[in-house]
C-alpha cells in the first residue's frame, strides 16, 4: 500500500477520534468548582472548590482517605473496597452507597447519604474516648459539631445537596433568587438579575446533566425572561419581575 494512502488513513482515524472525543465532552456539563479524583477500586470521588484529599495506603480491603472541605463519594455494590474518609471531627465508612461529606464548616462535619448507608463516628468524645458509630441511611443527614451533644441525626430536606457533583437539579416552586444562587454554586458562573422583582418569580422543574445555557433558556422561556451572556461567560436575566 502506498505510503501516502497509509498516511491518509492515519489522519482520518485521528480526526474521527478527536470528533468522538469532542462530541462526548460537549454532552457532559462541567463546572470550575468540581474535580473528580481517581481513587482505587470502582468508586468515585469528587471534590468541591478548595477541598483536598490525601489517599492513604490500602489495608485489608479498606481504603483510607483524609479529607478537608466538601467531597462526593460513590461506592458501588460490586466494589471490593470499603472507603473510610477522615476529617478532623469524624470518621465516615462507606461500603456501598452514595454520600456527600462536608467538612468545610469550622469544627463541624456533615454527612448526607443519597443511597445505601454510611457510618458516622466522632474522632473523640469530650472525655477523649472514641464514641460509638451511628448509621446514616438514604435520605438522612448526620452532623458532628461542638455545638451539639453527640451526633445529630435528621432527615435531609435539600433536594440539590449533590447537584454540584452529579448535575441533577430539582426545583419545586422555588424562587428565582435561590435558583440563581444554586446555579452559581453548581456551574461556577455568575448570574445576575436585572431588577430585584425577578427574585420573587417561581419555577418548578427538574434537570439531569443539563448544560447551563440550556437550563437558562428553559428558565427564560418559562418565566418570560430575556437571557444575555456576557463576554466573560456570566449571564444577566432581564424581565419585568413577578
TIKE-445472 format. One record per residue (C-alpha): residue number from 0; residue in three letters; chain; x, y, z negated. Coordinates in nm, 4 decimals, decimal comma. Last residue first. Layout:
@n: NUM; res: ALA; chain: A; x: X; y: Y; z: Z .
...
This chain:
@n: 241; res: UNK; chain: A; x: -4,3129; y: 3,8966; z: -3,9486 .
@n: 240; res: UNK; chain: A; x: -4,0412; y: 4,0764; z: -3,7559 .
@n: 239; res: UNK; chain: A; x: -4,0494; y: 4,2733; z: -3,4322 .
@n: 238; res: UNK; chain: A; x: -3,7652; y: 4,0817; z: -3,2703 .
@n: 237; res: UNK; chain: A; x: -3,3899; y: 4,0567; z: -3,2181 .
@n: 236; res: UNK; chain: A; x: -3,1571; y: 3,7772; z: -3,3281 .
@n: 235; res: UNK; chain: A; x: -2,7848; y: 3,8532; z: -3,3077 .
@n: 234; res: UNK; chain: A; x: -2,5283; y: 3,5826; z: -3,2429 .
@n: 233; res: UNK; chain: A; x: -2,1540; y: 3,5406; z: -3,3006 .
@n: 232; res: UNK; chain: A; x: -1,9239; y: 3,3912; z: -3,0367 .
@n: 231; res: UNK; chain: A; x: -1,6719; y: 3,6787; z: -3,0385 .
@n: 230; res: UNK; chain: A; x: -1,8104; y: 3,8125; z: -2,7107 .
@n: 229; res: UNK; chain: A; x: -2,1594; y: 3,8402; z: -2,8569 .
@n: 228; res: UNK; chain: A; x: -2,4481; y: 3,6014; z: -2,8001 .
@n: 227; res: UNK; chain: A; x: -2,7912; y: 3,7613; z: -2,7802 .
@n: 226; res: UNK; chain: A; x: -3,1127; y: 3,5986; z: -2,8980 .
@n: 225; res: UNK; chain: A; x: -3,4532; y: 3,7545; z: -2,8279 .
@n: 224; res: UNK; chain: A; x: -3,7262; y: 3,6422; z: -3,0621 .
@n: 223; res: UNK; chain: A; x: -4,0812; y: 3,5143; z: -3,0159 .
@n: 222; res: UNK; chain: A; x: -4,0686; y: 3,2908; z: -3,3235 .
@n: 221; res: UNK; chain: A; x: -4,0955; y: 2,9557; z: -3,1406 .
@n: 220; res: UNK; chain: A; x: -3,8961; y: 3,0613; z: -2,8340 .
@n: 219; res: UNK; chain: A; x: -3,6231; y: 3,2187; z: -3,0447 .
@n: 218; res: UNK; chain: A; x: -3,5954; y: 2,9213; z: -3,2785 .
@n: 217; res: UNK; chain: A; x: -3,5668; y: 2,6804; z: -2,9860 .
@n: 216; res: UNK; chain: A; x: -3,3059; y: 2,9004; z: -2,8161 .
@n: 215; res: UNK; chain: A; x: -3,1113; y: 2,9186; z: -3,1423 .
@n: 214; res: UNK; chain: A; x: -3,1057; y: 2,5396; z: -3,1614 .
@n: 213; res: UNK; chain: A; x: -2,9870; y: 2,5060; z: -2,8032 .
@n: 212; res: UNK; chain: A; x: -2,7096; y: 2,7594; z: -2,8689 .
@n: 211; res: UNK; chain: A; x: -2,6034; y: 2,5777; z: -3,1862 .
@n: 210; res: UNK; chain: A; x: -2,5729; y: 2,2385; z: -3,0162 .
@n: 209; res: UNK; chain: A; x: -2,8142; y: 1,9867; z: -3,1645 .
@n: 208; res: UNK; chain: A; x: -2,6961; y: 1,6604; z: -3,3179 .
@n: 207; res: UNK; chain: A; x: -3,0418; y: 1,5926; z: -3,4614 .
@n: 206; res: UNK; chain: A; x: -3,2868; y: 1,8782; z: -3,5103 .
@n: 205; res: UNK; chain: A; x: -3,6095; y: 1,9039; z: -3,7065 .
@n: 204; res: UNK; chain: A; x: -3,8789; y: 2,1701; z: -3,7019 .
@n: 203; res: UNK; chain: A; x: -4,0861; y: 2,4141; z: -3,9057 .
@n: 202; res: UNK; chain: A; x: -4,0216; y: 2,7885; z: -3,8908 .
@n: 201; res: UNK; chain: A; x: -4,1098; y: 3,0935; z: -4,0974 .
@n: 200; res: UNK; chain: A; x: -4,0547; y: 3,4647; z: -4,0326 .
@n: 199; res: UNK; chain: A; x: -3,9722; y: 3,6535; z: -4,3528 .
@n: 198; res: UNK; chain: A; x: -3,6085; y: 3,7243; z: -4,2581 .
@n: 197; res: UNK; chain: A; x: -3,7257; y: 3,8957; z: -3,9403 .
@n: 196; res: UNK; chain: A; x: -3,8531; y: 4,1885; z: -4,1487 .
@n: 195; res: UNK; chain: A; x: -3,4932; y: 4,2937; z: -4,2177 .
@n: 194; res: UNK; chain: A; x: -3,4319; y: 4,4006; z: -3,8543 .
@n: 193; res: UNK; chain: A; x: -3,1604; y: 4,2931; z: -3,6094 .
@n: 192; res: UNK; chain: A; x: -3,0892; y: 3,9638; z: -3,7873 .
@n: 191; res: UNK; chain: A; x: -2,7293; y: 3,8424; z: -3,7661 .
@n: 190; res: UNK; chain: A; x: -2,5718; y: 3,5041; z: -3,7015 .
@n: 189; res: UNK; chain: A; x: -2,2022; y: 3,4371; z: -3,7747 .
@n: 188; res: UNK; chain: A; x: -2,0712; y: 3,1003; z: -3,6557 .
@n: 187; res: UNK; chain: A; x: -1,9285; y: 2,8304; z: -3,8849 .
@n: 186; res: UNK; chain: A; x: -2,1649; y: 2,5671; z: -3,7476 .
@n: 185; res: UNK; chain: A; x: -2,3055; y: 2,4246; z: -4,0726 .
@n: 184; res: UNK; chain: A; x: -2,2613; y: 2,7165; z: -4,3133 .
@n: 183; res: UNK; chain: A; x: -2,3756; y: 2,9721; z: -4,0541 .
@n: 182; res: UNK; chain: A; x: -2,6714; y: 2,7520; z: -3,9665 .
@n: 181; res: UNK; chain: A; x: -2,7638; y: 2,7296; z: -4,3359 .
@n: 180; res: UNK; chain: A; x: -2,7593; y: 3,1062; z: -4,3856 .
@n: 179; res: UNK; chain: A; x: -2,9637; y: 3,1567; z: -4,0687 .
@n: 178; res: UNK; chain: A; x: -3,2275; y: 2,9089; z: -4,1846 .
@n: 177; res: UNK; chain: A; x: -3,2456; y: 3,0721; z: -4,5267 .
@n: 176; res: UNK; chain: A; x: -3,3161; y: 3,4137; z: -4,3713 .
@n: 175; res: UNK; chain: A; x: -3,5550; y: 3,2632; z: -4,1183 .
@n: 174; res: UNK; chain: A; x: -3,7971; y: 3,1391; z: -4,3826 .
@n: 173; res: UNK; chain: A; x: -3,8577; y: 2,7665; z: -4,4067 .
@n: 172; res: UNK; chain: A; x: -4,1972; y: 2,6141; z: -4,3272 .
@n: 171; res: UNK; chain: A; x: -4,0300; y: 2,2714; z: -4,3366 .
@n: 170; res: UNK; chain: A; x: -3,6860; y: 2,2816; z: -4,1766 .
@n: 169; res: UNK; chain: A; x: -3,4869; y: 1,9597; z: -4,1295 .
@n: 168; res: UNK; chain: A; x: -3,1361; y: 1,9646; z: -3,9873 .
@n: 167; res: UNK; chain: A; x: -2,9114; y: 1,6758; z: -3,8829 .
@n: 166; res: UNK; chain: A; x: -2,5648; y: 1,7971; z: -3,7845 .
@n: 165; res: UNK; chain: A; x: -2,3925; y: 1,4971; z: -3,9523 .
@n: 164; res: UNK; chain: A; x: -2,1273; y: 1,6694; z: -4,1690 .
@n: 163; res: UNK; chain: A; x: -2,2539; y: 2,0268; z: -4,2172 .
@n: 162; res: UNK; chain: A; x: -2,6083; y: 1,8860; z: -4,2333 .
@n: 161; res: UNK; chain: A; x: -2,5188; y: 1,6887; z: -4,5464 .
@n: 160; res: UNK; chain: A; x: -2,7252; y: 1,8825; z: -4,8031 .
@n: 159; res: UNK; chain: A; x: -2,9968; y: 1,9595; z: -4,5486 .
@n: 158; res: UNK; chain: A; x: -3,3042; y: 1,8071; z: -4,7113 .
@n: 157; res: UNK; chain: A; x: -3,2212; y: 1,9656; z: -5,0482 .
@n: 156; res: UNK; chain: A; x: -3,4579; y: 1,8361; z: -5,3154 .
@n: 155; res: UNK; chain: A; x: -3,2282; y: 1,5734; z: -5,4692 .
@n: 154; res: UNK; chain: A; x: -3,3959; y: 1,3970; z: -5,7595 .
@n: 153; res: UNK; chain: A; x: -3,2178; y: 1,4265; z: -6,0921 .
@n: 152; res: UNK; chain: A; x: -2,9377; y: 1,2764; z: -6,3020 .
@n: 151; res: UNK; chain: A; x: -2,7365; y: 1,4932; z: -6,5409 .
@n: 150; res: UNK; chain: A; x: -2,4324; y: 1,3040; z: -6,6658 .
@n: 149; res: UNK; chain: A; x: -2,3325; y: 1,3593; z: -7,0273 .
@n: 148; res: UNK; chain: A; x: -2,4106; y: 1,6751; z: -7,2206 .
@n: 147; res: UNK; chain: A; x: -2,4387; y: 1,9741; z: -6,9885 .
@n: 146; res: UNK; chain: A; x: -2,2352; y: 2,2942; z: -6,9492 .
@n: 145; res: UNK; chain: A; x: -1,9083; y: 2,1051; z: -6,9178 .
@n: 144; res: UNK; chain: A; x: -2,0417; y: 1,9655; z: -6,5891 .
@n: 143; res: UNK; chain: A; x: -2,0938; y: 1,6252; z: -6,4323 .
@n: 142; res: UNK; chain: A; x: -2,3907; y: 1,6181; z: -6,1965 .
@n: 141; res: UNK; chain: A; x: -2,5701; y: 1,3258; z: -6,0329 .
@n: 140; res: UNK; chain: A; x: -2,8152; y: 1,3715; z: -5,7476 .
@n: 139; res: UNK; chain: A; x: -3,0744; y: 1,1241; z: -5,6231 .
@n: 138; res: UNK; chain: A; x: -3,2318; y: 1,0478; z: -5,2860 .
@n: 137; res: UNK; chain: A; x: -3,0589; y: 0,7122; z: -5,2498 .
@n: 136; res: UNK; chain: A; x: -2,9321; y: 0,5885; z: -5,5847 .
@n: 135; res: UNK; chain: A; x: -2,6899; y: 0,7256; z: -5,8444 .
@n: 134; res: UNK; chain: A; x: -2,5690; y: 0,4569; z: -6,0851 .
@n: 133; res: UNK; chain: A; x: -2,4244; y: 0,5959; z: -6,4070 .
@n: 132; res: UNK; chain: A; x: -2,0838; y: 0,4856; z: -6,5311 .
@n: 131; res: UNK; chain: A; x: -1,9982; y: 0,4657; z: -6,9001 .
@n: 130; res: UNK; chain: A; x: -1,7610; y: 0,7062; z: -7,0695 .
@n: 129; res: UNK; chain: A; x: -1,3803; y: 0,7132; z: -7,0774 .
@n: 128; res: UNK; chain: A; x: -1,2626; y: 0,8442; z: -7,4129 .
@n: 127; res: UNK; chain: A; x: -1,1127; y: 1,1863; z: -7,4922 .
@n: 126; res: UNK; chain: A; x: -1,3732; y: 1,2810; z: -7,7525 .
@n: 125; res: UNK; chain: A; x: -1,5368; y: 1,5258; z: -7,5097 .
@n: 124; res: UNK; chain: A; x: -1,5642; y: 1,2350; z: -7,2677 .
@n: 123; res: UNK; chain: A; x: -1,3037; y: 1,1711; z: -7,0020 .
@n: 122; res: UNK; chain: A; x: -1,2999; y: 1,1105; z: -6,6266 .
@n: 121; res: UNK; chain: A; x: -1,6773; y: 1,1190; z: -6,6097 .
@n: 120; res: UNK; chain: A; x: -1,8211; y: 0,8256; z: -6,4135 .
@n: 119; res: UNK; chain: A; x: -2,0528; y: 0,8265; z: -6,1132 .
@n: 118; res: UNK; chain: A; x: -2,1469; y: 0,5043; z: -5,9378 .
@n: 117; res: UNK; chain: A; x: -2,2736; y: 0,5081; z: -5,5811 .
@n: 116; res: UNK; chain: A; x: -2,5827; y: 0,3606; z: -5,4197 .
@n: 115; res: UNK; chain: A; x: -2,7285; y: 0,2999; z: -5,0751 .
@n: 114; res: UNK; chain: A; x: -2,8148; y: 0,5949; z: -4,8539 .
@n: 113; res: UNK; chain: A; x: -2,8128; y: 0,9741; z: -4,8911 .
@n: 112; res: UNK; chain: A; x: -2,6496; y: 0,9871; z: -5,2336 .
@n: 111; res: UNK; chain: A; x: -2,5743; y: 1,3302; z: -5,3821 .
@n: 110; res: UNK; chain: A; x: -2,2773; y: 1,3611; z: -5,6192 .
@n: 109; res: UNK; chain: A; x: -2,1891; y: 1,6858; z: -5,7958 .
@n: 108; res: UNK; chain: A; x: -1,8607; y: 1,7605; z: -5,9717 .
@n: 107; res: UNK; chain: A; x: -1,8135; y: 2,0577; z: -6,2044 .
@n: 106; res: UNK; chain: A; x: -1,5178; y: 2,2351; z: -6,3666 .
@n: 105; res: UNK; chain: A; x: -1,5452; y: 2,5205; z: -6,1139 .
@n: 104; res: UNK; chain: A; x: -1,7651; y: 2,4261; z: -5,8189 .
@n: 103; res: UNK; chain: A; x: -1,5730; y: 2,2850; z: -5,5213 .
@n: 102; res: UNK; chain: A; x: -1,6032; y: 1,9254; z: -5,6409 .
@n: 101; res: UNK; chain: A; x: -1,8979; y: 1,8472; z: -5,4166 .
@n: 100; res: UNK; chain: A; x: -1,9382; y: 1,4821; z: -5,3263 .
@n: 99; res: UNK; chain: A; x: -2,1707; y: 1,3899; z: -5,0408 .
@n: 98; res: UNK; chain: A; x: -2,2839; y: 1,0307; z: -5,0094 .
@n: 97; res: UNK; chain: A; x: -2,3519; y: 0,7481; z: -4,7658 .
@n: 96; res: UNK; chain: A; x: -2,3730; y: 0,3823; z: -4,8608 .
@n: 95; res: UNK; chain: A; x: -2,1935; y: 0,0587; z: -4,9339 .
@n: 94; res: UNK; chain: A; x: -1,9112; y: 0,0254; z: -5,1863 .
@n: 93; res: UNK; chain: A; x: -1,8910; y: 0,3844; z: -5,3091 .
@n: 92; res: UNK; chain: A; x: -1,7253; y: 0,4493; z: -5,6450 .
@n: 91; res: UNK; chain: A; x: -1,7101; y: 0,8061; z: -5,7766 .
@n: 90; res: UNK; chain: A; x: -1,4651; y: 0,9035; z: -6,0521 .
@n: 89; res: UNK; chain: A; x: -1,5266; y: 1,2398; z: -6,2119 .
@n: 88; res: UNK; chain: A; x: -1,4006; y: 1,5668; z: -6,3569 .
@n: 87; res: UNK; chain: A; x: -1,0748; y: 1,6435; z: -6,1772 .
@n: 86; res: UNK; chain: A; x: -1,1995; y: 1,4654; z: -5,8662 .
@n: 85; res: UNK; chain: A; x: -1,1482; y: 1,1004; z: -5,7831 .
@n: 84; res: UNK; chain: A; x: -1,2961; y: 0,9010; z: -5,4960 .
@n: 83; res: UNK; chain: A; x: -1,3044; y: 0,5219; z: -5,5152 .
@n: 82; res: UNK; chain: A; x: -1,3865; y: 0,3634; z: -5,1809 .
@n: 81; res: UNK; chain: A; x: -1,4602; y: -0,0086; z: -5,1838 .
@n: 80; res: UNK; chain: A; x: -1,3050; y: -0,1825; z: -4,8860 .
@n: 79; res: UNK; chain: A; x: -1,4053; y: -0,4641; z: -4,6506 .
@n: 78; res: UNK; chain: A; x: -1,6723; y: -0,2576; z: -4,4788 .
@n: 77; res: UNK; chain: A; x: -1,9654; y: -0,4594; z: -4,3467 .
@n: 76; res: UNK; chain: A; x: -2,2150; y: -0,2545; z: -4,5492 .
@n: 75; res: UNK; chain: A; x: -2,0867; y: 0,0709; z: -4,4018 .
@n: 74; res: UNK; chain: A; x: -1,9090; y: 0,3187; z: -4,6340 .
@n: 73; res: UNK; chain: A; x: -1,9710; y: 0,6835; z: -4,5430 .
@n: 72; res: UNK; chain: A; x: -1,8131; y: 0,9660; z: -4,7404 .
@n: 71; res: UNK; chain: A; x: -1,8815; y: 1,3393; z: -4,6998 .
@n: 70; res: UNK; chain: A; x: -1,6491; y: 1,5795; z: -4,8803 .
@n: 69; res: UNK; chain: A; x: -1,6663; y: 1,9081; z: -5,0753 .
@n: 68; res: UNK; chain: A; x: -1,3704; y: 2,0608; z: -5,2581 .
@n: 67; res: UNK; chain: A; x: -1,0792; y: 1,8666; z: -5,4077 .
@n: 66; res: UNK; chain: A; x: -1,0387; y: 1,4961; z: -5,3539 .
@n: 65; res: UNK; chain: A; x: -0,8165; y: 1,2057; z: -5,4596 .
@n: 64; res: UNK; chain: A; x: -0,8849; y: 0,8913; z: -5,2594 .
@n: 63; res: UNK; chain: A; x: -0,8493; y: 0,5350; z: -5,3917 .
@n: 62; res: UNK; chain: A; x: -0,9061; y: 0,2418; z: -5,1588 .
@n: 61; res: UNK; chain: A; x: -1,0047; y: -0,0763; z: -5,3373 .
@n: 60; res: UNK; chain: A; x: -0,9864; y: -0,4244; z: -5,1850 .
@n: 59; res: UNK; chain: A; x: -0,7191; y: -0,5485; z: -5,4231 .
@n: 58; res: UNK; chain: A; x: -0,5076; y: -0,2291; z: -5,4208 .
@n: 57; res: UNK; chain: A; x: -0,4848; y: 0,0206; z: -5,1389 .
@n: 56; res: UNK; chain: A; x: -0,2337; y: 0,3050; z: -5,1575 .
@n: 55; res: UNK; chain: A; x: -0,3519; y: 0,6621; z: -5,2059 .
@n: 54; res: UNK; chain: A; x: -0,5313; y: 0,8923; z: -4,9619 .
@n: 53; res: UNK; chain: A; x: -0,4936; y: 1,2521; z: -5,0806 .
@n: 52; res: UNK; chain: A; x: -0,7825; y: 1,4743; z: -4,9794 .
@n: 51; res: UNK; chain: A; x: -0,8341; y: 1,8480; z: -4,9369 .
@n: 50; res: UNK; chain: A; x: -1,1409; y: 2,0704; z: -4,9081 .
@n: 49; res: UNK; chain: A; x: -1,0853; y: 2,4129; z: -4,7504 .
@n: 48; res: UNK; chain: A; x: -1,3999; y: 2,4149; z: -4,5324 .
@n: 47; res: UNK; chain: A; x: -1,5811; y: 2,0802; z: -4,5588 .
@n: 46; res: UNK; chain: A; x: -1,4091; y: 1,7417; z: -4,5381 .
@n: 45; res: UNK; chain: A; x: -1,5361; y: 1,4375; z: -4,3519 .
@n: 44; res: UNK; chain: A; x: -1,4567; y: 1,0780; z: -4,4498 .
@n: 43; res: UNK; chain: A; x: -1,5812; y: 0,7808; z: -4,2501 .
@n: 42; res: UNK; chain: A; x: -1,5661; y: 0,4122; z: -4,3402 .
@n: 41; res: UNK; chain: A; x: -1,4532; y: 0,1128; z: -4,1369 .
@n: 40; res: UNK; chain: A; x: -1,1383; y: 0,0379; z: -4,3334 .
@n: 39; res: UNK; chain: A; x: -0,8531; y: 0,2796; z: -4,3992 .
@n: 38; res: UNK; chain: A; x: -0,9243; y: 0,6532; z: -4,3677 .
@n: 37; res: UNK; chain: A; x: -0,9026; y: 0,8963; z: -4,0769 .
@n: 36; res: UNK; chain: A; x: -1,0130; y: 1,2443; z: -4,1802 .
@n: 35; res: UNK; chain: A; x: -1,3012; y: 1,4187; z: -4,0043 .
@n: 34; res: UNK; chain: A; x: -1,2930; y: 1,7989; z: -4,0252 .
@n: 33; res: UNK; chain: A; x: -1,5836; y: 2,0309; z: -4,0946 .
@n: 32; res: UNK; chain: A; x: -1,5808; y: 2,4130; z: -4,1120 .
@n: 31; res: UNK; chain: A; x: -1,4896; y: 2,5013; z: -3,7526 .
@n: 30; res: UNK; chain: A; x: -1,8045; y: 2,3219; z: -3,6445 .
@n: 29; res: UNK; chain: A; x: -1,8873; y: 2,0938; z: -3,3555 .
@n: 28; res: UNK; chain: A; x: -2,1920; y: 1,9580; z: -3,1783 .
@n: 27; res: UNK; chain: A; x: -2,1412; y: 1,6497; z: -2,9612 .
@n: 26; res: UNK; chain: A; x: -2,2582; y: 1,6268; z: -2,6004 .
@n: 25; res: UNK; chain: A; x: -1,9808; y: 1,8534; z: -2,4762 .
@n: 24; res: UNK; chain: A; x: -1,7209; y: 1,6094; z: -2,6037 .
@n: 23; res: UNK; chain: A; x: -1,8736; y: 1,3146; z: -2,4226 .
@n: 22; res: UNK; chain: A; x: -1,8907; y: 1,5008; z: -2,0925 .
@n: 21; res: UNK; chain: A; x: -1,5413; y: 1,6411; z: -2,1368 .
@n: 20; res: UNK; chain: A; x: -1,3988; y: 1,2947; z: -2,1984 .
@n: 19; res: UNK; chain: A; x: -1,5864; y: 1,1460; z: -1,9015 .
@n: 18; res: UNK; chain: A; x: -1,4528; y: 1,4204; z: -1,6721 .
@n: 17; res: UNK; chain: A; x: -1,0961; y: 1,3769; z: -1,8012 .
@n: 16; res: UNK; chain: A; x: -1,1087; y: 1,0016; z: -1,7384 .
@n: 15; res: UNK; chain: A; x: -1,2531; y: 1,0531; z: -1,3899 .
@n: 14; res: UNK; chain: A; x: -0,9826; y: 1,3073; z: -1,3054 .
@n: 13; res: UNK; chain: A; x: -0,7127; y: 1,0682; z: -1,4211 .
@n: 12; res: UNK; chain: A; x: -0,8535; y: 0,7868; z: -1,2080 .
@n: 11; res: UNK; chain: A; x: -0,8716; y: 1,0131; z: -0,9013 .
@n: 10; res: UNK; chain: A; x: -0,5108; y: 1,1233; z: -0,9535 .
@n: 9; res: UNK; chain: A; x: -0,3918; y: 0,7617; z: -0,9815 .
@n: 8; res: UNK; chain: A; x: -0,5846; y: 0,6611; z: -0,6689 .
@n: 7; res: UNK; chain: A; x: -0,4251; y: 0,9473; z: -0,4750 .
@n: 6; res: UNK; chain: A; x: -0,0782; y: 0,8462; z: -0,5932 .
@n: 5; res: UNK; chain: A; x: -0,1393; y: 0,4909; z: -0,4721 .
@n: 4; res: UNK; chain: A; x: -0,2536; y: 0,6273; z: -0,1360 .
@n: 3; res: UNK; chain: A; x: 0,0572; y: 0,8437; z: -0,1070 .
@n: 2; res: UNK; chain: A; x: 0,2832; y: 0,5451; z: -0,1866 .
@n: 1; res: UNK; chain: A; x: 0,1458; y: 0,3395; z: 0,0971 .
@n: 0; res: UNK; chain: A; x: 0,0000; y: 0,0000; z: 0,0000 .
